[in-house]
Amino acid sequence: MNDLQIFDELKAEITIFVKPVLSAVVDSDTRKNEAMTSASQIKRLQKAVEERRKQLVEPLNAQVKQINAYAKEILFPLDGAESHLRKHLIDWERKLEQERQEAQRKLDRERRQREEMERVEAAKAKQATNEVEDLFGESNEYEKEQAQAESDRKKFLAQQEQDARQKAIAESRVKGTRKAWVFEVTDESQVPREYLVVDEKRIRSAISSGVRNIAGVRIFEEIKMAIRG
C-alpha cells in the first residue's frame, strides 16, 4: 500500500472546499462571518494535513537522526586524523613558501646582474667595433652578425635556465594547497558603513519593548490577522 494514500481523503475534501472560497467576497457582516468560518475550516484542514505528514515522516526522521549520529561517531577519529595531517601539511607549505620567495629573490637578482653584464658587454662590443671602423674606415658585417648570433645564443640559454628554475620554484608546493585572501574584524567601529548589516532582530525586539523612534527606520502599525481553527 502506498503510504501517501492517507492523504487521498483530505485531498478530495480540500479540492471541493477551496473552489467556492476563492470566489468569496467580504462585503457584509454575513459574508464576514462566512469567511471567518471558512478560515477556521482552512486551519482545520491544514492541521489535518500536517498531522498526516508527521505520521509519515517522524519515523523516517528518527531513523535519519540515528544513522547520522552513528556515521558521525565513525567519522570522528578520521576527522581528527585529517586535521592533524592538514596542520602539518600547511606548516610545511608555509616553509616551502618562504623558500620559494627566497629562491625567487635570488633568481631576480641573478637576472638583473645578467642583464647588466649583457648591457656592459654590448656597450664594449659596440665601442670596439666603432674603434675598428674609425681606424680602418670600414666595418666587418660578418663579424657583427657572428657576434650578434653568439649574444642571442647566450641570452636564449640563460632564459631557458631561468625558465626551468622558475618552473621548479612554482612546483615546490604541497599538492592541493592554495592561497586565499581571508579576514578578521579587528575594530568593528572602523568598518565602513557599506559593509555593515542592519540587525533586524534587535530592531523588532526594541519595538516590542515600546521603542517608537529609531533613526533611519519607519515604525508603523499594520493590521494582522490570526486565524484559529
N, C-alpha and C positions, 0 to 999 in steps of 0.2 A: 504493500500500500504506500502511495506517495504521501509523505508527511505533510506536504503543502495542502493536501485536501482538507485539512482542518480549517483552512481559510475560505473554502468554497461557499459555505452558507453565508458568511459575513460579506463576502464579495458580492454575492447576488443581492443581499439586502441593501448594501451601500449603493449599488448601481441604480436600484429602484428609488432609493431615498434622495440621492443627490440631484437628479434631473429637475424636479419641481423647485427645489431650494435655489438653484442657480437662476431661476426666473423670478424669485421673490423680490418684492419691493416694499420697503417700510414707509408707509405714508399715513398711518393711523395707529392709534393705541392698540386696536385689534390686531393689525398686522405686526405691530411691535411685539405683542405677546406671542403671536405665532412664530415670529423669528426667534424669540428667546427660547421657545420650546424646541425649535429645530436646532438651535445652537447647543442646547443641552443634549439633544439626541446625537449630535455630531461628537460631543465629548464622550458619550457612552460608547459609540461605535469605535472611536479612536482608542479608548481604553480596552475594548474587547480585542481589537487587532493587536495592540501591544501585549496583552496577556498571552495571546496565542503565539506571538513571536517569541516571547520569553520562554514559553513552554518548549519551543523547539531549540532555541539557541543556548539556553542556560546549561544543559548537559554538555553541549559541544564546547562552550566557553570554559567549563570546568576541566574538560579533557585537554583543551589547548593550553590552559594555565599549567596543568600538571606536566605536559610534555615540555613546555618552555622552561619550567623550573628544573626539570631533570637534565635537559640539554645544557642549561646554564651551569649546572653543577659539574657536568662532564667537561665543559669548555674552560672552567675556571683555571685549572693548572696550565692549560695551553695558553691562555691569555697572559698568565704570569710569565711563562717562558718566552712568549713573544715580546712582551715589554722589556724583559731582561736583555734579549738579543738586540732589540731595536735601539735601546740605550747605548749599548756598546758599539753597535754599527754606526750610530750617529756620532758618537765621540770619535771613532776612527775617521769618519768622513770629515769632521772638523779638523783633525790633524792633517789629513790629506789636503784639505783646502788651504791650510797655511803653507804647506809645502808647494802646492800649485802656484800660490801667489808669489812665493819667493822665487820659484823657477821662472815664472812669467817676468818678474822684475829683472832677473838675471838675463833672460833672453832679450828683453827690451834694451838693456844696457849694451849687450853684445851687438845687437842690431845697429844701435846708434853709433857705436865705435866703428863697426864695419863700414857704415855709410860715410862716416867721417874720413876713414882711411881711403875709401874709394874716391871721395871728393879730392883729397890731397894728391893721390896718385894720378888722378885725371888732370889735375892742375899742373903737376910736374911733367906729365907726358906732353901736355899742350905746350908748356914752356920749352921743353926740349925740341919739339917739332918746330916751334917758331924760331928757335936759335939756329936750327939747321937750315931753315928756309932763308933766314937773314944772312947766313954765312954763304950758302951755295946758290941762293936765289931761286930755288925750286923745291917742290915737295914730293915726297915719295908716297903716292896714293896706295900702293900695295902694302907698304909697311903700316900706314894708317889703318887700313882695313884689317890687317892681321892683329894690330894692337887692339882695335875695337872688338874684334871677334874674341880675343882672349879675355878682354874685360867682361864681355857679355857672358862668356862661359863661366867665369868665376862668380859672377852675380847669380847666374842660374843655379849653380851648385850650392852656393850659400843660401839661396832662397829655398832650395829643396831641403837642405839640412834644417833650416829654421821651421819649415812647414812640418817636417817629421817630428821635431821636438815639440812644436805647438800641439800636434795631434796627441803625442804621448802625455803631455800635461793635461789635456782635456779628458783623456781616457782614464786617468788615475783617480777614479772615484768609485765609491761603493754603489753597485748596481741598484737602481730603484730610488736612490736619493735625489732630491731636487731642492732648489732654493725657492722659498716663498716669502713674500712680504706679509708680516703679521703685525699686531699692535697690542698695546695695553694702555688703558687710560691712567695717566699719572696725576692729572689735576682736572677734575670734571668741570670746575669753574672756568677753565681756559678753553674748553671745547667750543668751536664756533657754533652758532645757533642752527645753521643748516644741517648739522649732524645730530641734533637733539630730537627726541620723540616725546610728544605730549603724553603724560601719564593719565589716560582717561579714567582708569580705575580710581585713582586718587581724587580726580575731579568729582566723579559720581559719589564717592564717599563723603566729600566735603559738602556737596549739595544735599545729600541725605541728612547731614548733620545740621543743616539750616543755612549754609553759606549761599548768598544770592548775588554776590558780585565778585567776579574773577576777571581780571584784565585779559582781554582777547577772547573771552568766552561769552556767548549769549545764553543766558539761563532763562528758560521759559517753561510754561505749563502746557501740556498736551493731554488730550483725553485718551485714556487707555481702557480697555475692557477685559475683564477676566470672566471667561465663560465656565460655569461649573456644570458638571454632569449630574 
